[in-house]
Amino acid sequence: MDLAQISRHLHRPNKYLCVACVVLVGLATNSLAIVLVLRRHSFPNNESTLHTPGTPSTGFPTAQLHEGVSFTKNKSTSHTLNFPIAAVPTKKLPPLIRKCVSISVFTDNEAHKKKYAEKVPQMVGSVSKILGGDWEVFVFFDDSVAKTLRDDIAQQANSLGTILHWRKMPPNNWRSGTFWRYYAFDECFLTIFRDCEWEFHENDRWIMKNFSSMPQEFAVIHHAHERSWKDHRPVLGGAYVMKNVDRKINMTQLMHDWPWWHYYGSDEIFLANMVHPKRQSIIYYEPRPHIVKSIKLSGMSKLETYVKLPSFYL
């Protein structure tokens, strides 16, 4: 993704200010130009400053899971990171769960609470109904999720025999909770990162049957979306699939290396820059004219294969 594309992706009229920061590093006789585009929001409570995940003042999630272990990043005792066990390098890694769906659930307004109360249990129920009973579900959540919603999710899963993995997280900060779902990759062989309110569809059954038989390790579902009319394709954070084939991708470490967690769309920029270019992928796209027009991502044609879906999502 080039600078112009990132700028277009980050731009939201009258809401955001795009700041281009250029760092020049002299390497012998050459100079390396690193261009970072940062989007800044007007946050309440003086939280407009971008912080590295794990800084105590920000409340950013750093995989503080129940079964997590802690270690210091450097000699300074002021910066401690908590990583899930599966992401910590060991001589013998634990076995991977075969098939996983991973969602982040946090409710930062009343509209979310009302919508999620209905949609999230339905989405969890659709996992078994559409994909099959051998899929397990990771639910990353914080204290903003009411106990009644958690109970409804559990009841839906139990009624269908779906295994749930609950992961309690620190409080969401603006949009930082969208990253939580990516932690499941380090514990699973095949992971679908899904928006928590988006039920599975017959298209998804078709996608997973096709993708499971293909050598590509990543998949993007390019469906009708609020950003689909742009002249580039977003790598949607809630419509992404990954195979953990050789266990050489440490998702937790990649997220730690990405400090911009809390602005809208950062999870997609993270995937597009830190993850997506690492392996070959399949782009499953709806055959709608505006989607077909925006199907190709700049610089990725050698790594991507494009497959038309048999039908539209509703």
N, C-alpha and C positions, 0 to 999 in steps of 0.2 A: 504494500500500500504506500503510495507516494504522499508527499506533503499536502498537495492539493486535495487529495481524497480524504486524508485524515481531517483536514480543516473543514471540508464539507460535512463530514460525518459528525464532527463535534459541534458544528454551528447550530444554534437555536436562536432565531431573531429575538431581540429585546430581552434576552435572558442571560446570555453568556458572553464572556469576553475571551477571545482566543489570544493567547500570548505565545509568540514563537521565541524560543530560547536557543541560541546557538552557542555551542561550546567548541572551541578550537583547541586541539591537543597537538602539540608539536611532536612528531615522531621522526627523529633524525632530520632528513631534509624535506620530509613530507608533513602535511598537516591533515588531521582527521577532523572532518566536520560532522558533528552529531547534532541533528536537529530534532528537538522535542517540542511538540505542540501541547500546551497545557490549557485546559479549559477551567476557568475559575467561576464559581458561583457566589452569589451573595447569601451567605449562611447566617442564620441567627446565632447568637451566643458567641460571636467572634470566632467561628470555625471555618473561615474562608481559606486558611492556610493549608497547603498540602503537606501531609506528614507521611513518613515511612510507616507502613503497617507494623503494629507492635508498639508504637510510641504510646505510653500510658495516657497522655492527655487527649488522645483522639478517640479512644474507644474502638479502634479498628479490630476486627476479628483476626486472630492469628492461630487459628486451629486449636483453640483451647478446648479440646474434647475430653470427655470423661476418662478415656483410656490413653490420654496423651502423655508425653514425656517432655521435659523441659531441658534446654541447654542454652548456654550463652553464646551469642554470635561471635563475640570477640572478648577481649580481656575486660572490657568495661562491664560492670555489674548492672548498669542502668538500662541495658538493652537485652532482654531475655525473650526468646521466642518459644512458643509451645507448638510442637508438631505432632500430628497423629503418628502412631507407632509404625504404620505401614510405609510412611515416607522417610523414616530414619534409616540411613544406611546400616545394614547389618550383614554378617557373613551368610546367614540363611534367612531369606525373606519369608514372611508368612504366606501361605497360599492365598490366591486371589479368589474373591467371590466371582462366579462366572458371569452373571448378567445383572446389571444394576440400572435403576432409574434414580437420578439424584435431583432433588428440588431444594430451593431455599424458600422459607416461609417467614415473613415478617410483616407486621401490619402497622404502617405509620400514619394511617388516617382512617376515618370511619367508613369511607367508601371501600377501602381494602378489606376491612373487617367484615362488612356485609357480603362482599363478593366472595371472599375466601371461605366464609362459613358454608357456602353452598358449593363452590367450584372445586376446592382442594380435595375434599373427600371423594367427589365424583371422579376427579383426575386419578387419585390413588386407586379407586375401584376399576378404572379403565385399563390399568396396567395388566392385570390378570386376564380381563375379558378380551383384550385386543392382542397383547403380546404373548400371553401364556402364564401359567402358574409357576414357572421356574425363574421368574424375574423378581428381584428383591428391591426394596425402595429405601433410599436414604433420605431422611427428613432433617435438614439443618434449620434450626429455629432459635429464636431468642424469647425473652420474657414478654414481648409484645403479643405473642400468640396465646390466645385465651385457652384455658384448660378445656373448655367445652369443644373448641375446634380440634385440639389434640385428641380428645376422647372420640370425636366423630371420625377422625382419620383412622384411629386404631380400630374402631368398631367396623369400619368399612373394610380395612385390611384383614381383620380376623375372620369376617364373614366369608372371605374369598380365599383364605389361607395364604395371604401375601405376607412375607417376612418384612418387617419394618426395622430399620436401624435409625434410632433417634440420636441426633447430635446437637447438644445444647451449646449455643454460641454466645459470645458477648453481645451487648446491644448493637443493633444495626445503626450505622451512622450515615444518614442520607441514603445512598444506594450501595453501601459496602456489602450488604447482605447478599447481593447478587453473586458475589464471588464464592460464597460458602459451598455451593453445590459442587464446585470443581475439586474439592478435597476428596471426594469419593473416588476419583480416578486412581489414586494411589492404592486403593483397596480392592479394585475390581478389574476384571479382564475386559469386559464390554460395558461401557457406561453411556447412558443417554442423559444429557443435561437438559432439563425440561423446565419451562415456566410452570409454576405450581398450579395455575388455574387452567392450563391448556390440556384438555382431555386427549387421550390417544384416539386415533382415527384409523380407518381401514388402510389409508395411505401408509401409516406407520408400520402396520403389519407387513405390507408389501416391501417397504424400505428395509426393514430388519431382515427379512428373508433374503433379499438381494444382497445387502451389505455383508451379511454373515458369510456369504459364499465368495466374496470378492477379496483380492489381496490388499486393497487400499485400507489404511488404518483409521482415517478420519472421514466423517460425513457431515455435510451441512444440509439442512432442510430449508430450501429457499421458497417460502410461501408468501401469500399476500400479507403484507405487513405495512405498518405506517411509514416505513422508510424504503419500501420496495420501489417507489417511483424515482428514486435518486438515480444518477447515472453511474453508480457503482453499487456492488452488492455488499450489504453488511454481512458479517459472520455472526449470526444471531446467537446470543449467549444461551437462550432457552430453546434452541433447536439444533443442538450440536451432539455428535456421537463420536466416541473414541474407543479404539481397541488398544489395550495395554499389552502389546505383543512381546516386546523384549525387556520391558520394565526399565528402560533407560531414560524415560521422561519422568522427572520428578516434578509433579505439578505443584506440590507445596512450595518447593524452592522457587519455581518460576513465579508463583504468586508473591512470594516474599521479595523477589527482585523487581516487582512492579508496584511502585508506591502510590499510584493514583487509584484508589478504591472507591471513592465516595461520590463521584459525579455520574450523572446519567449517561449510560453508554460506555463507560470505562471497561466493563466486562467484555464487551464486544471488541473494543480496540485491543485489549489484552489478548484475546484469542487470535485476532487477525495478525498481530505482530509477534507474540511470544510463543504461540502454539501451532497455529495453522500451517506455517511454512516448513515445519519440521518433518512432515510425512506427506505421502500422496493421499488425495482425498477424492470423494465422490460428492458432487453437488446434485442433490435431488430437487428438481424444480417443478413448480406448478406451471402448466402450459398456458399461462396468461400473457398477453402481449407485452405488458409493462414489465413483467418479470423476465421474460425471455430477452428483452432489450437490455436489461441490467445484469445478465447472468454472469459475465466474466469479470473476475477480479484482476486488476492490473498486476502484471508480473507473476501470475500464478498459473498460467496456461499449461506449463510443462508438468505441474503437480496435480492438476485437477482434471477429473473426468465428469462430463455432464450427462445426467440421466433424467429424462422426462417422466414425471409421475403419471400414473394411469388415470387419475381423477383429481378434482379440486378438493382442497380442504373446505369445510363449510364456513 
